[in-house]
Amino acid sequence: LPLSVVICIFISYSVKDNVDIARIEMPPKFEPSDIDVTNGNVRSWYQGFTPGDDSQIGMVAIASISFVAAIPIVALFYIDHLFSCILGQKPELGLKKGEYYHSSMLIMGICNLILPSFGLPFVTASLPHSPQFTKALTTYNKSKTPWEVVKVHESRIAPTLVYALCLCGLVFPSVLEMCPGGVVNGILTFVGIAGILPGTGNQLMDRTLLLFTAPSGFPSATANSAVAPYSELPWYRIHLYTIIQLACLAGCWGMRFAGPFSLAFPLVVVSFIPLRLCILPKLFSQNELSVLDADERHQHLQQVNNNNAK
């Protein structure tokens, strides 16, 4: 991927005389970019938590409006951060240095309490690039489908380099301005597609492909032990579970057309919890859910492997 970016930048400069190429625009200086239109002054770094001197809105009103407006945003960041931590520390990854849930949430809360007072954005682990960073540090056995985790290279060097490069982008903005905007869109597209490719462990995508596969073509225990549990269930039960998941996904995606209410889509995600805990157990048996559910399926696979070993 880095080599592709360098090649694209080189090509963009080789044709710049004949093609109008839009590049990334960065502020020339490391300073707040918001300018007061009344006097042309750059705002100060510290914004505080109180309204300005000329504001007619009292503190109680500000606090009330902020509390209501923050509910969907906090839910968004909480769910985004939590899912990223779960996906980046799944049991099948076999991490050796322990898990990182509560302390990361605490650090995120402290940062998000302080940084907005300086006009800076919220900080959170995010989908899909946070879990994919873990994937980038993972060695896989690609002879099996889905790929089997061999080892995760747990290192502090890699994230330190990432943060150092982010800092360089702020200190030397002219370096980022060399990059065409299309390259950034291409990177984001690549990151998104890489997270849903079949055979990489995305079980929803694997089962979606089974919708277009004849039951006789489903993976068997002898051909592929990692996907073999699907062969234990009737095909229509597998498809029913997949269709329910796709309907939930469509509901989340449809929230983008809800205008100002689109930020409330994390509340839609939260509504899936009672769906999973209360409704799905009435539609599927415990054995079916242990095969089809991502977290329980890992435990089911371990149990199957242990039984085979005996």
N, C-alpha and C positions, 0 to 999 in steps of 0.2 A: 504493500500500500504506500509506504513512504516513497519508494522508487517511482511509482505511478504518479504521485503528486509532483515530484521533481520533473518528470518527463512532460507532464501537462503544462507546468509553468514554463519550461523551455520552449515548448511548441507555441504557447501563447505569445511569447516575446518574438518568436521567429516570424509570426504572421501579423504582428501588431500594426504594420504599415498598411495592411489591406483589410483588416478586420477590426471592428470596434469591439473591444473586450472590456466588460465591466469587471472591475477588481474590487477587492475588499477595501472599504474606507475606514480608516482609523483616525482617532483624534491625534493631532500632531504632538501634543504634550500630555504628560501624565498628570492630569488635573480634571476636576469635574467638568463634564461637557455641557451641563445645563446652563444656559445664559439667560439672564433676566432681560426680557424684551423691553422693559421700561427704561432701563439705564445702560444696558449692554454689558453689565458686569457678570463675571463668572460667579456662580454661587459658592458659598463657603463649603468646606468639607463636612463639618458637623452641622446636622440639621435639627438635632434634638427631637424631643417627643411632644413639644407644645406648639400650638398654632402661632403664626407670625403676629407681629404687633398690630398689623392692620386687619387681622382676621376678625370677623364678627361672630365666629363660632366659638362657643365656650368649650372648656376642657371636658365637661360631662358629655356634651354632644359629640365631640371628637372621639371620646372613648367608646361611646355607644355605637356610633357608625363604624368605627374600626373593628369592634368586636364582632358585629354582624358580618361585615365584609371579609373578615379573616377566617370565618368558619370553613368555607369551601377551599380557600387557599391553603390553610393549615392541613386540612384533610388531604389535599393533593400532595403536599410535600411529605406528610407523614406516611401515606400509602406508598408513594414513589420511593422514599428512603427505605421503608420496611421491606418492600418487595425486592429492591436491589440488594439489600443485605441478605435476604433469604436465598435469592438466586445465586449470589456470589459466594455463599457458604453452605451449599447443599451437602448433605451427608455423603453423597456419592463422590464428591470431590476429594474426600479423605484429607482434609486440612489437618496439619500437625500442630499448628501453633495456637489452636483454640479459636473460638468464635468471638464475634465483635458486634454485639447488638446494643446493649444498654449504654455502654460508654460512648458509642458512636452517636446514639440518639441524644445523649447529654451534651456532647460537644456541639452537635448541630443546633440544639436549642440555645446554647450560650451564644454561638455565633449569630444566630438569627435574631437574638435579642439585642445585640449590640450593632451589627453591621447596618441594618436599615436606618439607624440614626445618622449614619454618614452617607445616606443615599445609595448604599450598595445593595445588590440583589441578594436574595436568600441563597443559602448554601445547602445542598442536599445531594445525596447519592441519587442518580437518575437512571431511568431505563431509556434505551437499552445498553448504553455504553459502559455503565458501571459493571454489570455482570459480564459483559464481553471483555472487559479488561482482565477479569479472572480467567476467561477462556484463552486470552492471548498468552497467559502465563502457564497454560496447561498443556501437557504432552498427552496425546491421544493415541490409542491403538485404532487406526482407521481401517483395519481389516474387518472390523465388526460394525454392524449397523444396529442401533446408533453407536457412534464412536465410544469406545471404552476409555475411561480416564486412567492414565498410567500414573501421572504425578502432577501436582501443582507446584510450581517453583515459587515458594513463598519468600518474597524478597522485598526489602524496603527500598532497594535501589531504583526499581522500575517506577513506583509512584513518585519518588523524589525527583526523578528526571522529568516526569510529566509535569509536576508542579513548577519545576525550574523553567521548562519550556513555556509554560503559561505566563510566568513572570517575564520572560524575555519578550513575549508578545506585547506586554504593556510598556516595557522599558524601550524596546526597539520596534515601534509600530510599523516602520517602513519595511521591515522584513515581511510582515503579514500582508502588507499592501501589494506585494509582488504576486500574491495568489489570486487567480481569477475567482469570481463568485461561483462559476459553474463547477470548479473543483471542490469547493466546500459542499455544494449540493450533491456532488457525486460521492463524497466521503460519507455524508449522512445517509444517502441511499444505500451505500455498501454496508454500513453499520446496521441499518434496519433489516436489510435482506439477509445478512449473515446470521441474524438472530432467529430466523424462521425457516432456514433451509432444512429440508427433510433429511433425516439421518444424523442430525447434529444433537439430538436430545430433546427437541421441541415435540412433545408428545401430541399436542393438539394438531400440529401440521402432519405428523405421521398418521394420525387417525383420520384427518381430513382426506389424505390421499387414499386411505382405505375405502372412503365413500365411492371412489371411482375404480375400485379393485374388486374383481369377482371373489366371493368367499373362498373359492378354491385356490386363489392366489395369495391368501393371507400367509404371513410368515409362520412356519411351523417350528416346533421345539428343536427339531434336529437341524433346521437350516439356520435359525437365528434365535439363540436363547434369550437375547435381550428384549426381543419383541414377542417372544413365545407366549407370554400370558394372554395376549389378545386371542390366541387360538383356543383358549379355554372357554370362551364365551360365545354365544350365538351372535352372528354378524349383526342382526337387527338391534341387539342390546348395545353393541359398540356404537352403531350409527346413531341410536337415540341419544346416547350421552354426548356424542360429538356435536349433534345438531343443537342440543341445549347449550353447549359451550359456545358454538358459533352465534346463536341468538343473543347470548349475553355479550359477546364481543361486538355484535352489530348494535346493541343498545348503547354501549360505551362510545362507539364510533359515531352514532347518530347524535350524541350530545353536542358534537361540534357545530351542528346546525341550530342549536338552541339559543343563539345570540349571547346576551350577557349571562345567561344561565349555564353556559357551557363549562364554566369553572366548577360547577357543582357535580361534574361527572364522577369525582371520587366518591360522592355519596351513593351513586349508582353502584360502584364497585363494592361499597360497604354492604349494600342490600343483597349482594350475592352470598354473604355469610349465612344469613338465615335460610337462603335457598339451599346451600350446601348442607347445613346442619339439620334442617327440619323437613325440607321437601324432598330432596334427592333420596334420603334413606327410605322414603315411602315408595319411590319409583324403582329403586335398585336394591338388591340384597347387599349385605356387608361384604360378601366375597366379591361381588361385581365391582363395588366401589374400591376395594383394596387393589383390584387389577387396573381400574380405569383412572383412579385419582393419582395425581403425580406423586404426592408425598407418601401416600399409603402404598403406592405401587413399588416404590423403592424398598419398603419393608417386605412387601410380598416377594419381590425378586430375591431378597436375602434369604427368606424362608425357603423358597424353592431351591436355591443353590445349596442351602444347608441340608435339605432333604435328599438332594441328589448326591451330596458328598457322603451321606450316611449309607 
